[in-house]
């Protein structure tokens, strides 16, 4: 199993544990060199979306030592 598949499966588990809705995985490795998978999910509110993003970021740091290069759309307000 590839590293990217392991990461994708872990992100799906995290999203599911935080009650994300409509979790969809798109395998795009044949379409781009940027990534192998997109994990798309729905949150029920702005607060829920922020909690989902924060938890994925936290778990990736804790379990794999992976830090985001850039986080889009996050504000301090």
Buried (B, 14 or more C-beta within 10 A) or exposed (E): EEEEBEBBBBBBEBBEEBEBEEBEBEEEEEEEEEBBBEBEBEBEEEEBBEBBBEBBBEBBEEEEEEEEEEEEEEEEE
